[in-house]
């Protein structure tokens, strides 16, 4: 596996912290907003109107579904279950399956240009090496391989001693890519995974499906705080992200441009349309 320096040769990085603010006052600050923003940034970075960007974001009690999840035979029942537990449910536009977000989960989006010359695997490896480097003083046991019984399993699941604390997806727009990772920092990982398990149980029942959905085992997932025995908060991790980025190059903060806002508006409308049926299901709950 390649490390950051073998793949990334940029020396200036844009830093955006969207963890504590209503990003745009004219739209609701939901995970729909987050994915539309990443598309706008990927477009901007692709056109070299912005340097490579690291964006941090957090959302309270949200279940982010993958596109295959929306095809589950009893998806309406599953969405109503999640809504009854106080979760907002959306379908994202990047790869992967259902993921649980809350105040103990930090999301990072690393937006890179020139990805026509970078493989999908290399983009994942960049994020893996960043996280390993960021936590090197806490643990050297972070591994990347699929944790089969986790939710949203993938080749680049991050785990310690076989227990997953992070998953990575990526979304490519033009010649830019948003490499997105959720980091389970603190909170009740078992409870989150149990809810996703219930969601699949009720949304699939016993029906045969063309797509293979995960058989979630809550025991194979845990928070970084629990796995390292080193209590951490989302704020602690935010400081680590920024200091690690500063080690790798110059960090700049740049306001959103008019072009980025225009792309955001278009992508946000697309996300709203993608999620119209889910919105109706939640309103019925």
Secondary structure, 3 states (H helix, E strand, C coil): CCCHHHHCCCCEEEEEEECCCCCCCCCCCCHHHHHHHHHHHHHHHHCCCCCCEEEEECCCCEEEECHHHHHCCCHHHHHHHHHHCCCEEEECCCCCCCEEECCCEEEEEEEEECHHHCCHHHHHHHHHHHHHHHCCCCCCCCEECCCCCCCCCCCCCEEECCEEEEEEEEEEECCEEEEEEEEECCCCHHHHHHHHHHHHHHHHCCCCCCCCCCCCCHHHECCHHHHHCCCCCHHHHHHHHHHHHHHHCEEECCCCCHHHHHHHHHHHHHHHHHCHHHHHHHHHC
